[in-house]
Amino acid sequence: MKKGTKYALMLGAVPFLTLVLALPLVNRERPIILGLPFLLFWILGWVVLTPVFLYAAYRLEKKYNPPDEGGEP
């Protein structure tokens, strides 16, 4: 596996791990943040942060594995 691909997959796994595996750890009603229970705030926060992580993964992939110049149009 290429270096950029490995880093991109690790970055892409962060939102998945925090939304799926960390939910039992943050499953509580208190504290209330911006009027939302903590669990709902956690999920909403990661929904907003996921595109940031995926964009960073895209940039890493593009940096370490540039497309071929003589490819198809």
DRENGUDREN-153262 format. One record per residue: residue number from 1; residue in three letters; chain; x, y, z of N, C-alpha, C, CB in turn. Coordinates in nm, 2 decimals. Glycine has a CB too. Example, Ala and Ser with C-alpha at 12.3 -4.5 7.8 and 13.67 -1.06 7.14 Angstrom:
<doro 1; 'ALA'; 'A'; <1.32; -0.57; 0.78>; <1.23; -0.45; 0.78>; <1.32; -0.33; 0.78>; <1.13; -0.45; 0.90>>,
<doro 2; 'SER'; 'A'; <1.28; -0.22; 0.71>; <1.37; -0.11; 0.71>; <1.29; 0.00; 0.79>; <1.41; -0.06; 0.57>>,
! end
This chain:
<doro 1; 'MET'; 'A'; <0.08; -0.12; 0.00>; <0.00; 0.00; 0.00>; <0.09; 0.12; 0.00>; <-0.10; 0.00; 0.12>>,
<doro 2; 'LYS'; 'A'; <0.05; 0.22; -0.08>; <0.13; 0.34; -0.09>; <0.12; 0.43; 0.04>; <0.09; 0.43; -0.21>>,
<doro 3; 'LYS'; 'A'; <0.22; 0.51; 0.06>; <0.23; 0.59; 0.19>; <0.11; 0.68; 0.20>; <0.36; 0.67; 0.19>>,
<doro 4; 'GLY'; 'A'; <0.07; 0.75; 0.10>; <-0.04; 0.85; 0.10>; <-0.17; 0.78; 0.13>; <-0.05; 0.93; -0.02>>,
<doro 5; 'THR'; 'A'; <-0.19; 0.66; 0.07>; <-0.31; 0.58; 0.08>; <-0.33; 0.54; 0.23>; <-0.31; 0.46; -0.01>>,
<doro 6; 'LYS'; 'A'; <-0.22; 0.50; 0.29>; <-0.22; 0.45; 0.43>; <-0.26; 0.57; 0.52>; <-0.09; 0.39; 0.47>>,
<doro 7; 'TYR'; 'A'; <-0.20; 0.68; 0.50>; <-0.24; 0.80; 0.58>; <-0.38; 0.84; 0.56>; <-0.14; 0.91; 0.55>>,
<doro 8; 'ALA'; 'A'; <-0.42; 0.84; 0.43>; <-0.56; 0.88; 0.40>; <-0.66; 0.79; 0.47>; <-0.58; 0.88; 0.25>>,
<doro 9; 'LEU'; 'A'; <-0.63; 0.66; 0.47>; <-0.72; 0.56; 0.53>; <-0.73; 0.58; 0.68>; <-0.68; 0.42; 0.50>>,
<doro 10; 'MET'; 'A'; <-0.61; 0.61; 0.74>; <-0.61; 0.64; 0.89>; <-0.69; 0.76; 0.92>; <-0.47; 0.66; 0.94>>,
<doro 11; 'LEU'; 'A'; <-0.68; 0.87; 0.84>; <-0.76; 0.99; 0.86>; <-0.91; 0.97; 0.84>; <-0.71; 1.10; 0.77>>,
<doro 12; 'GLY'; 'A'; <-0.94; 0.89; 0.74>; <-1.08; 0.85; 0.71>; <-1.14; 0.77; 0.82>; <-1.09; 0.79; 0.58>>,
<doro 13; 'ALA'; 'A'; <-1.06; 0.69; 0.89>; <-1.11; 0.60; 1.00>; <-1.14; 0.68; 1.13>; <-1.01; 0.50; 1.03>>,
<doro 14; 'VAL'; 'A'; <-1.08; 0.80; 1.15>; <-1.10; 0.87; 1.27>; <-1.25; 0.91; 1.29>; <-1.02; 1.00; 1.27>>,
<doro 15; 'PRO'; 'A'; <-1.32; 0.96; 1.19>; <-1.47; 0.99; 1.21>; <-1.55; 0.86; 1.24>; <-1.52; 1.07; 1.10>>,
<doro 16; 'PHE'; 'A'; <-1.51; 0.76; 1.16>; <-1.59; 0.63; 1.18>; <-1.57; 0.58; 1.32>; <-1.53; 0.53; 1.08>>,
<doro 17; 'LEU'; 'A'; <-1.45; 0.58; 1.37>; <-1.42; 0.53; 1.51>; <-1.49; 0.61; 1.61>; <-1.27; 0.53; 1.53>>,
<doro 18; 'THR'; 'A'; <-1.49; 0.74; 1.60>; <-1.55; 0.83; 1.70>; <-1.70; 0.82; 1.69>; <-1.50; 0.97; 1.68>>,
<doro 19; 'LEU'; 'A'; <-1.76; 0.80; 1.58>; <-1.91; 0.79; 1.57>; <-1.96; 0.65; 1.60>; <-1.95; 0.83; 1.43>>,
<doro 20; 'VAL'; 'A'; <-1.88; 0.55; 1.58>; <-1.93; 0.42; 1.60>; <-1.88; 0.36; 1.74>; <-1.89; 0.33; 1.49>>,
<doro 21; 'LEU'; 'A'; <-1.75; 0.36; 1.75>; <-1.69; 0.29; 1.87>; <-1.69; 0.37; 2.00>; <-1.55; 0.24; 1.83>>,
<doro 22; 'ALA'; 'A'; <-1.69; 0.50; 1.98>; <-1.68; 0.59; 2.10>; <-1.82; 0.62; 2.16>; <-1.60; 0.71; 2.07>>,
<doro 23; 'LEU'; 'A'; <-1.92; 0.59; 2.09>; <-2.05; 0.63; 2.14>; <-2.09; 0.57; 2.28>; <-2.16; 0.58; 2.04>>,
<doro 24; 'PRO'; 'A'; <-2.06; 0.45; 2.31>; <-2.08; 0.40; 2.44>; <-2.01; 0.48; 2.55>; <-2.05; 0.25; 2.45>>,
<doro 25; 'LEU'; 'A'; <-1.90; 0.53; 2.52>; <-1.82; 0.61; 2.61>; <-1.87; 0.75; 2.64>; <-1.67; 0.62; 2.57>>,
<doro 26; 'VAL'; 'A'; <-1.94; 0.80; 2.54>; <-1.99; 0.94; 2.56>; <-2.15; 0.94; 2.57>; <-1.95; 1.02; 2.44>>,
<doro 27; 'ASN'; 'A'; <-2.21; 0.83; 2.60>; <-2.35; 0.82; 2.60>; <-2.40; 0.87; 2.74>; <-2.40; 0.67; 2.58>>,
<doro 28; 'ARG'; 'A'; <-2.42; 1.00; 2.75>; <-2.48; 1.06; 2.87>; <-2.56; 1.18; 2.84>; <-2.36; 1.09; 2.97>>,
<doro 29; 'GLU'; 'A'; <-2.65; 1.21; 2.92>; <-2.74; 1.33; 2.90>; <-2.68; 1.46; 2.95>; <-2.87; 1.31; 2.97>>,
<doro 30; 'ARG'; 'A'; <-2.60; 1.45; 3.05>; <-2.54; 1.57; 3.10>; <-2.39; 1.57; 3.07>; <-2.55; 1.58; 3.26>>,
<doro 31; 'PRO'; 'A'; <-2.32; 1.67; 3.03>; <-2.37; 1.81; 3.04>; <-2.45; 1.85; 2.92>; <-2.24; 1.90; 3.04>>,
<doro 32; 'ILE'; 'A'; <-2.52; 1.96; 2.93>; <-2.60; 2.01; 2.82>; <-2.51; 2.12; 2.75>; <-2.74; 2.07; 2.87>>,
<doro 33; 'ILE'; 'A'; <-2.49; 2.10; 2.62>; <-2.41; 2.19; 2.55>; <-2.49; 2.25; 2.44>; <-2.28; 2.12; 2.49>>,
<doro 34; 'LEU'; 'A'; <-2.50; 2.39; 2.44>; <-2.58; 2.46; 2.34>; <-2.73; 2.41; 2.33>; <-2.52; 2.45; 2.20>>,
<doro 35; 'GLY'; 'A'; <-2.78; 2.36; 2.45>; <-2.91; 2.31; 2.46>; <-2.93; 2.17; 2.41>; <-3.00; 2.40; 2.38>>,
<doro 36; 'LEU'; 'A'; <-2.82; 2.10; 2.38>; <-2.83; 1.96; 2.34>; <-2.77; 1.87; 2.44>; <-2.76; 1.95; 2.20>>,
<doro 37; 'PRO'; 'A'; <-2.82; 1.75; 2.46>; <-2.76; 1.65; 2.54>; <-2.62; 1.62; 2.48>; <-2.84; 1.52; 2.55>>,
<doro 38; 'PHE'; 'A'; <-2.53; 1.58; 2.57>; <-2.39; 1.56; 2.52>; <-2.38; 1.46; 2.41>; <-2.30; 1.51; 2.64>>,
<doro 39; 'LEU'; 'A'; <-2.45; 1.35; 2.41>; <-2.44; 1.26; 2.30>; <-2.48; 1.32; 2.17>; <-2.53; 1.14; 2.33>>,
<doro 40; 'LEU'; 'A'; <-2.59; 1.39; 2.17>; <-2.64; 1.46; 2.04>; <-2.54; 1.56; 1.99>; <-2.78; 1.52; 2.06>>,
<doro 41; 'PHE'; 'A'; <-2.48; 1.64; 2.09>; <-2.38; 1.73; 2.05>; <-2.25; 1.66; 1.99>; <-2.34; 1.82; 2.17>>,
<doro 42; 'TRP'; 'A'; <-2.22; 1.55; 2.05>; <-2.10; 1.47; 2.00>; <-2.12; 1.43; 1.86>; <-2.08; 1.35; 2.09>>,
<doro 43; 'ILE'; 'A'; <-2.24; 1.37; 1.83>; <-2.27; 1.32; 1.70>; <-2.28; 1.44; 1.60>; <-2.41; 1.25; 1.69>>,
<doro 44; 'LEU'; 'A'; <-2.34; 1.55; 1.64>; <-2.35; 1.67; 1.55>; <-2.21; 1.73; 1.52>; <-2.44; 1.77; 1.61>>,
<doro 45; 'GLY'; 'A'; <-2.13; 1.73; 1.63>; <-1.99; 1.78; 1.61>; <-1.91; 1.70; 1.51>; <-1.92; 1.78; 1.74>>,
<doro 46; 'TRP'; 'A'; <-1.92; 1.57; 1.52>; <-1.85; 1.48; 1.43>; <-1.91; 1.48; 1.28>; <-1.84; 1.34; 1.48>>,
<doro 47; 'VAL'; 'A'; <-2.03; 1.50; 1.27>; <-2.09; 1.52; 1.14>; <-2.03; 1.64; 1.07>; <-2.25; 1.53; 1.15>>,
<doro 48; 'VAL'; 'A'; <-2.01; 1.75; 1.15>; <-1.95; 1.87; 1.10>; <-1.80; 1.85; 1.07>; <-1.97; 1.99; 1.19>>,
<doro 49; 'LEU'; 'A'; <-1.73; 1.78; 1.16>; <-1.59; 1.76; 1.14>; <-1.55; 1.66; 1.03>; <-1.53; 1.72; 1.27>>,
<doro 50; 'THR'; 'A'; <-1.64; 1.56; 1.00>; <-1.60; 1.46; 0.91>; <-1.56; 1.51; 0.77>; <-1.72; 1.37; 0.88>>,
<doro 51; 'PRO'; 'A'; <-1.62; 1.61; 0.71>; <-1.57; 1.66; 0.58>; <-1.42; 1.72; 0.60>; <-1.66; 1.77; 0.53>>,
<doro 52; 'VAL'; 'A'; <-1.39; 1.78; 0.71>; <-1.26; 1.83; 0.73>; <-1.15; 1.71; 0.73>; <-1.24; 1.90; 0.87>>,
<doro 53; 'PHE'; 'A'; <-1.18; 1.60; 0.79>; <-1.09; 1.49; 0.79>; <-1.09; 1.43; 0.65>; <-1.14; 1.39; 0.89>>,
<doro 54; 'LEU'; 'A'; <-1.20; 1.42; 0.58>; <-1.20; 1.36; 0.45>; <-1.12; 1.45; 0.35>; <-1.34; 1.33; 0.40>>,
<doro 55; 'TYR'; 'A'; <-1.13; 1.58; 0.37>; <-1.06; 1.67; 0.28>; <-0.91; 1.66; 0.30>; <-1.10; 1.82; 0.30>>,
<doro 56; 'ALA'; 'A'; <-0.87; 1.64; 0.43>; <-0.73; 1.62; 0.46>; <-0.68; 1.49; 0.41>; <-0.71; 1.63; 0.62>>,
<doro 57; 'ALA'; 'A'; <-0.76; 1.39; 0.41>; <-0.72; 1.26; 0.35>; <-0.71; 1.27; 0.20>; <-0.83; 1.15; 0.39>>,
<doro 58; 'TYR'; 'A'; <-0.80; 1.35; 0.14>; <-0.79; 1.37; -0.01>; <-0.66; 1.44; -0.04>; <-0.91; 1.45; -0.05>>,
<doro 59; 'ARG'; 'A'; <-0.63; 1.55; 0.03>; <-0.50; 1.62; 0.01>; <-0.38; 1.53; 0.02>; <-0.50; 1.74; 0.10>>,
<doro 60; 'LEU'; 'A'; <-0.38; 1.45; 0.13>; <-0.26; 1.36; 0.15>; <-0.25; 1.26; 0.03>; <-0.28; 1.28; 0.28>>,
<doro 61; 'GLU'; 'A'; <-0.36; 1.20; -0.01>; <-0.36; 1.11; -0.12>; <-0.31; 1.18; -0.25>; <-0.50; 1.05; -0.14>>,
<doro 62; 'LYS'; 'A'; <-0.36; 1.30; -0.27>; <-0.32; 1.37; -0.39>; <-0.17; 1.41; -0.38>; <-0.40; 1.50; -0.41>>,
<doro 63; 'LYS'; 'A'; <-0.12; 1.44; -0.26>; <0.02; 1.48; -0.25>; <0.12; 1.37; -0.27>; <0.04; 1.54; -0.11>>,
<doro 64; 'TYR'; 'A'; <0.09; 1.25; -0.21>; <0.18; 1.14; -0.21>; <0.16; 1.05; -0.34>; <0.17; 1.06; -0.09>>,
<doro 65; 'ASN'; 'A'; <0.04; 1.06; -0.40>; <0.01; 0.97; -0.51>; <-0.05; 1.06; -0.62>; <-0.08; 0.86; -0.48>>,
<doro 66; 'PRO'; 'A'; <0.03; 1.14; -0.69>; <-0.03; 1.23; -0.79>; <-0.08; 1.15; -0.91>; <0.08; 1.33; -0.84>>,
<doro 67; 'PRO'; 'A'; <-0.18; 1.19; -0.98>; <-0.23; 1.12; -1.10>; <-0.12; 1.12; -1.21>; <-0.36; 1.19; -1.15>>,
<doro 68; 'ASP'; 'A'; <-0.14; 1.02; -1.29>; <-0.05; 1.00; -1.41>; <-0.07; 1.11; -1.51>; <-0.06; 0.86; -1.47>>,
<doro 69; 'GLU'; 'A'; <0.04; 1.16; -1.57>; <0.02; 1.27; -1.66>; <-0.03; 1.23; -1.80>; <0.16; 1.34; -1.68>>,
<doro 70; 'GLY'; 'A'; <0.01; 1.11; -1.84>; <-0.03; 1.06; -1.97>; <-0.16; 0.97; -1.97>; <0.08; 0.98; -2.03>>,
<doro 71; 'GLY'; 'A'; <-0.25; 1.00; -1.88>; <-0.37; 0.92; -1.87>; <-0.47; 0.95; -1.97>; <-0.43; 0.94; -1.73>>,
<doro 72; 'GLU'; 'A'; <-0.59; 0.89; -1.96>; <-0.70; 0.91; -2.05>; <-0.76; 1.05; -2.03>; <-0.80; 0.80; -2.04>>,
<doro 73; 'PRO'; 'A'; <-0.82; 1.11; -2.13>; <-0.88; 1.24; -2.11>; <-1.01; 1.23; -2.04>; <-0.90; 1.31; -2.25>>,
! end
